[in-house]
Amino acid sequence: MLQLSKKVEYGLMALRHMAMNPSGQFFTAKEIAVRCDVPYELLAKVLQKLSKAGLLISIQGMRGGYSLARRPDELQVSKIIQVIEEEKPTITECYAEGMDNCSIYDSCTIRRPLEKMQHNLNVLLENTTLEQII
């Protein structure tokens, strides 16, 4: 079953929280974790990944924290997932590992419908922005 990981869920919750507040406001990982009722340690790792990828601005120090680096309408859900998971979401193991690694690729009777489903999933996630989940 295709489902988002907890890391992706927590990352989207944190980004949504930031997007719902005034632009340029900074939030600590701790305050977001408390506000969203998610584990601090895991959320902190997710926020670091998003910051390293340039989706968040990170400021160290007493008045530091995280803030969106882009407007919510510029943040694609597909990009957020890819940064957090370090891969694109896929519907089958074959798509995750590559068709060359599929032992039944040539004889697979559901390959074409799955290719269409994968394409539709990619389009949906690319066309969905953070703004649309606020």
N, C-alpha and C positions, 0 to 999 in steps of 0.2 A: 504494500500500500504506500502510495506517495504521501509523505507528510513532512512538514517542516520540523527541523530539529529544535530542541529547546534553545540552543544558541541563537538560531535565527529568530525564534519567537521573542526572546529577550531583547535581541538587538532591535527588532522592529518596534517593540514596546518602548524602548528607550528613545529611539529616533522619533516616534510619535509624540512622546512626552515633550521632547525638545521642540518639535515643530508646533505644538499647541501653545507655546509660550512665546513671548516677544523675541524677535530675531536678535541675535547677538548675546543673549543671556547664556551664562555658563552654569553647568550642573555637575556636581561631583558624582562619581560612580555610586558612592554610598547613598546619597540622597535619592538618586534614581532607583536604586535597588529597593530602598525602603518604600518609596512612592508606588512602585510597580509590584512590590511584594515578590521579588525574585532574588536568587542567591547572589550576593555581592561579588564573590570571587569569580564566578563564571561571567557575570555581566562586565566586570572590570576587564577581563581578557577580550571579550567581544568589542568593547569600546576602544581598546588599544588597537585591535585589528582595523576597525573602521577609521581610526585616526591615522594610522600608518598608510592607509589607502587614500587618504585625502578627503574622506567623506565627512570627517569631523575635524574641528580645530581643538587642540589640546593645549592647555596652559597649566604648567606646573606651579606649585606653591600654594600658599594659604588661601588666596582668592582665585585659585585655578579651577579647572574642571573641563568639561566638554561642551562644545556648541556645534551646531550644524555648519558645515563649510559651504554648503550650497542651499539654495531655496528648496523647499519640499517638492515643488513641481519639477525640479531638475534631478531628483534622486530616484532612479529606477529601482524597483523591488528586485529585479534580476541582478543588478549590480551589487546591491546590499547582500543578497544571498551568496553570490559568487565570492565576495570578499570574506564573509564569515566562514563559509564552508570550504573555500579555496577550490571550488569547482562549480560548474553549472548544475542546476537540478535536472535529474534525469528520471525517466519513468521505468527504465529497466537497467539491469546490470550491464547489458551489452552496450548501451549508450554511455554509461559511466566509464567503462573500461575500453571502449572502442570496438568497432565492428570486427576488426582483425582478430580480436581475442574471443570472438563468439564461435563456439564449435559447431553450431547449427545454422549459421548465417545463411548459407546458400539454400538450405532446405526449410527454413523457417516460414511457416504458413501465415504468421501474423506480423511479419516484418513491415510490410507496407502500411497497414493501419496504425501500427505503433509509431512509425516514422511520422505519419500525419499528426498523431496525438502529441508526439514530442515537439513537432513544429508549432502546433497550436499552444502548447504550454510555454514555449520560448516566447512566442509573440505576446501572450497574455502577460507574462512577467516583465517583459521589456516595455510594454505599454502601460503598466501600472506603476504609478509614482507614489512616493510617500504622502503627497498631498491627498491622494485618493483614499488613503486608509486613516486619515485624521477623523 
